[in-house]
Amino acid sequence: MVALGGVEFAYIATSVVLSAAGLSMVGLAVHAYVTAQRQEMLFLAIGFALVVAAAIATTVSAFLNGFSNIIVLLTVHNAIATAGYAFVIYSVIR
């Protein structure tokens, strides 16, 4: 386990803010999908859900593993976040 200092608290705080903002976007997109039945909103919700999942999983994994294997952790994070952003882009160009 990692001792929590200023940088660790800042990392947790920014992860919480990113997750809250992303989950807000997911909620808005799901609401828009239910209301308007536009498939683009479903793809948008999936995209932001993946971005939030990447952020949460990265933060939890980093602290559970004591920030070891950072390159693997960030590579997995980037892969999941990229898939999420691909859904977001698809929802816009569709």
Number of C-alpha atoms within 10 A of each C-alpha: 9 11 8 11 8 9 9 14 11 12 11 17 12 13 18 16 11 16 20 13 14 21 18 15 18 23 15 15 21 21 15 17 18 13 9 10 12 14 15 20 22 20 24 25 28 22 27 27 23 22 27 25 19 22 22 18 15 20 19 14 15 18 16 12 13 13 16 12 10 14 10 10 17 14 11 15 20 16 13 20 21 16 17 24 19 17 22 22 15 14 19 12 7 8
